[in-house]
Amino acid sequence: MMIRLFIAISVMVLATAASAQNIQRIAAIVNDEVVSGFDVDQRVRLVMISTGLQDTPETRSRLRAQVLRTLIDERLQVQEATRLNIAVADEEIDRALRTIERQNNIPEGRFGDFVSSRGVGLSAVTTQVKAALAWQKLIRRTLQPRVTVSAEEIEAVVQRLEASAGRTELLLAEIFLSVDNPAQDGEVRRRAENLVRQIRSGARFPAVAREFSQGVTAAVGGDMGWVQPEQLSQELAEAVTALRLREISDPIRVTGGYYIVTIRDQRQILGGGATDVELDLKQILLPLDAKASPDELETQVNLATAIRGAIGGCEDVESVAAELKSSESGSLGKMRLGDLPVKVRPAVADLKVGEISEPVRTGVGVHLFMVCGRSGDEAAEPDTDAIRDDIGNRRLSMMARRYLRDLRRDAVVELR
């Protein structure tokens, strides 16, 4: 019994010593301020919680370099804010934590318990929140007053929108990683590729953007708003026009760094969002087992094609359904395009009222969809306030990136 107790105590002492060594281990020195190994480990855990990444040794190893870079940038941002006498009050941090609680359905005041139960100290979160708030205040105080958008610039965008009415525009989200000098290109590209792998493996794009993006849109999960491809640089325009909805791009090299982008939605310019269009639908369903033979499928598709040619309008659907004795046929009511199954959306997205779709195969049979009403994609007037904000935010984002680049260039950073 004494031997077992001695072994247990020895293990506890060794574990405590290892933990203490990790706390004392220096990962980097940023202008004489230490980033410890413990800081890095805590942030890695926090990133995995916020992004939904699986906690594995491989994931932790991949994240460490990215997290260390982020922590170094945060130290530089807080140091610069301190130099300019920009402070973040405890009340501001508390308000930010309450917002995080609401966004994640955590009971008020229980965020500390939430992260603690997952092996993260609340101080790791407050450090990150304080750095973000300090940088935002610095940008608003020092850079935003220098951003001006003229009436001529707004009018030019309005004219371009009106000239492009009916064409497609995209709701984009971005992650931007800067390359401050050519020698960093390979390292930054590897970091970008790593982020792409993590997102494609299930990490949440907005959470990854908030953690790692170096653009101003990081604070809003990388949301760029509605953008026309021709408004983007040639490299970005070529990449996004090849993307499908919600697909994640490979790293895109542009002047100044790498982008990762995704298309959250698309719509016609001066029209509504594609997924927000509301359709009044009716259907004809020809039942067919998911394991039906090719001949059985061909028979039902041929029948659907014949029915499609015979239906003259919405009023015919009910009578055909009655003849077929198909209980699943008839009115589906009003449905939002974005709520329809992925297989169905392309078949009905561009149908006009009174038009019927081509046959659509699903796991339960062959469908014909008739659009009997459509709303939500009517033309809209250009929003000049949104245009002003978009131009200003892009200008501010570029200025903020240059500011941080200069801080990195002038800093004394020693990696251990």
PyMOL commands that set and color helices and strands:
alter all, ss='L'
color gray80, all
select helices_A, chain A and resi 2-24+37-51+57-83+90-103+111-116+122-146+151-163+182-200+205-212+216-220+229-231+234-241+274-276+294-310+314-324+337-339+345-348+384-410
alter helices_A, ss='H'
color red, helices_A
select strands_A, chain A and resi 26-30+33-36+168-178+223-227+252-254+257-268+278-287+330-336+360-362+365-375+413-415
alter strands_A, ss='S'
color yellow, strands_A
deselect
rebuild
show_as cartoon
